[in-house]
Amino acid sequence: MNKITILLIISAAMGQYDYSLEDLNPSSEYYGNNVGATFFSGKITMHYFGHFT
């Protein structure tokens, strides 16, 4: 049980990192801009990193 607690704490800490990626969605108003978690500060966001071929 102790290992699970440590794993959850580490996961929560690592999941809060800041990043910035280029918006590749041509229908987005931010297309071509670098956006990330801090770009939408104070707003609820959902992050999906998918890949389609």
VEXBATOR-744981 format. One record per residue (C-alpha): x, y, z; residue in three letters. Coordinates in steps of 0.5 Angstrom, whole numbers, padded with zeros to 4 digits. Last residue first. Layout:
BEGIN
<r><x>X</x><y>Y</y><z>Z</z><residu>ALA</residu></r>
...
***
This chain:
BEGIN
<r><x>-0005</x><y>0018</y><z>-0080</z><residu>THR</residu></r>
<r><x>-0008</x><y>0021</y><z>-0074</z><residu>PHE</residu></r>
<r><x>-0004</x><y>0023</y><z>-0067</z><residu>HIS</residu></r>
<r><x>-0007</x><y>0025</y><z>-0061</z><residu>GLY</residu></r>
<r><x>-0005</x><y>0029</y><z>-0055</z><residu>PHE</residu></r>
<r><x>-0011</x><y>0031</y><z>-0052</z><residu>TYR</residu></r>
<r><x>-0011</x><y>0037</y><z>-0046</z><residu>HIS</residu></r>
<r><x>-0018</x><y>0039</y><z>-0043</z><residu>MET</residu></r>
<r><x>-0018</x><y>0046</y><z>-0041</z><residu>THR</residu></r>
<r><x>-0022</x><y>0050</y><z>-0035</z><residu>ILE</residu></r>
<r><x>-0019</x><y>0058</y><z>-0035</z><residu>LYS</residu></r>
<r><x>-0015</x><y>0062</y><z>-0030</z><residu>GLY</residu></r>
<r><x>-0009</x><y>0061</y><z>-0035</z><residu>SER</residu></r>
<r><x>-0010</x><y>0059</y><z>-0042</z><residu>PHE</residu></r>
<r><x>-0003</x><y>0060</y><z>-0044</z><residu>PHE</residu></r>
<r><x>0000</x><y>0057</y><z>-0038</z><residu>THR</residu></r>
<r><x>-0003</x><y>0050</y><z>-0040</z><residu>ALA</residu></r>
<r><x>0000</x><y>0051</y><z>-0047</z><residu>GLY</residu></r>
<r><x>0000</x><y>0054</y><z>-0053</z><residu>VAL</residu></r>
<r><x>0005</x><y>0056</y><z>-0058</z><residu>ASN</residu></r>
<r><x>0002</x><y>0059</y><z>-0064</z><residu>ASN</residu></r>
<r><x>0001</x><y>0057</y><z>-0071</z><residu>GLY</residu></r>
<r><x>-0007</x><y>0056</y><z>-0070</z><residu>TYR</residu></r>
<r><x>-0009</x><y>0060</y><z>-0064</z><residu>TYR</residu></r>
<r><x>-0016</x><y>0061</y><z>-0067</z><residu>GLU</residu></r>
<r><x>-0017</x><y>0054</y><z>-0069</z><residu>SER</residu></r>
<r><x>-0019</x><y>0051</y><z>-0075</z><residu>SER</residu></r>
<r><x>-0012</x><y>0049</y><z>-0078</z><residu>PRO</residu></r>
<r><x>-0011</x><y>0045</y><z>-0072</z><residu>ASN</residu></r>
<r><x>-0003</x><y>0045</y><z>-0071</z><residu>LEU</residu></r>
<r><x>-0003</x><y>0049</y><z>-0065</z><residu>ASP</residu></r>
<r><x>0005</x><y>0049</y><z>-0063</z><residu>GLU</residu></r>
<r><x>0007</x><y>0046</y><z>-0056</z><residu>LEU</residu></r>
<r><x>0008</x><y>0050</y><z>-0050</z><residu>SER</residu></r>
<r><x>0009</x><y>0046</y><z>-0043</z><residu>TYR</residu></r>
<r><x>0009</x><y>0047</y><z>-0036</z><residu>ASP</residu></r>
<r><x>0009</x><y>0041</y><z>-0031</z><residu>TYR</residu></r>
<r><x>0003</x><y>0039</y><z>-0027</z><residu>GLN</residu></r>
<r><x>0003</x><y>0032</y><z>-0028</z><residu>GLY</residu></r>
<r><x>0010</x><y>0030</y><z>-0025</z><residu>MET</residu></r>
<r><x>0007</x><y>0032</y><z>-0018</z><residu>ALA</residu></r>
<r><x>0001</x><y>0028</y><z>-0019</z><residu>ALA</residu></r>
<r><x>0005</x><y>0022</y><z>-0021</z><residu>SER</residu></r>
<r><x>0010</x><y>0023</y><z>-0016</z><residu>ILE</residu></r>
<r><x>0004</x><y>0023</y><z>-0010</z><residu>ILE</residu></r>
<r><x>0001</x><y>0017</y><z>-0013</z><residu>LEU</residu></r>
<r><x>0007</x><y>0013</y><z>-0014</z><residu>LEU</residu></r>
<r><x>0009</x><y>0014</y><z>-0007</z><residu>ILE</residu></r>
<r><x>0002</x><y>0012</y><z>-0004</z><residu>THR</residu></r>
<r><x>0002</x><y>0006</y><z>-0009</z><residu>ILE</residu></r>
<r><x>0009</x><y>0004</y><z>-0006</z><residu>LYS</residu></r>
<r><x>0006</x><y>0005</y><z>0002</z><residu>ASN</residu></r>
<r><x>0000</x><y>0000</y><z>0000</z><residu>MET</residu></r>
***
